[in-house]
Amino acid sequence: MHPTTNQRHGLALAAAMVLGILGGVGLFTLGYGNGLAYLTDDPTACTNCHIMQDHFDAWVKSSHQGVAGCNDCHLPADVIGKWLTKADNGFFHALAFTTGQFHEPIQIRARNRRVTQSACLHCHAAFVDHMRPAEPGGEMQRCVHCHHDVGHALRR
């Protein structure tokens, strides 16, 4: 049985309404949360969420404050990886903070831990190349194991 013209119009109208509502809520949330700030390279954008204030303050006191911002350590160096990670983190951060379903203190996800490790190895390649695993995909100690307060002074 094929839907009638009226049924198709009704489904199209319902779909348009749902998309309109979702789009409206999304735009409101983007504006309310100052979401466009996250498209910049400004470290103060991270403090839009109160839970990040301590991390920002620790970064200001760190040895990396003058040479690396949040994006330098927490996003991949390549353009596509950078924007995919920003989109992924933006969605899941917004979801977690909107629903209140996040660990306090905030914890880094395994995927983002790999990103920060890659950032360390990228910037400090001349010093750490001899420490890389002999085989591709081999294990190595994470840089923050020993250097836990480099990016965020006095934090563990």
Buried (B, 14 or more C-beta within 10 A) or exposed (E): EEEEEEEEEEEEEEEEEEEEEEEEEEEEEBEEBEBEEBEEEEBEBBBBBEBBEBBBBBBEEBEBBEEBBBBBBBBBEEEEEBEEBBEEBBEEBBEBBEEEEBEEEBEEEEEBEEBBBBBBBEBEEEEBEEEEEEEEEEEEEBBBEEEBBBBBBEBE
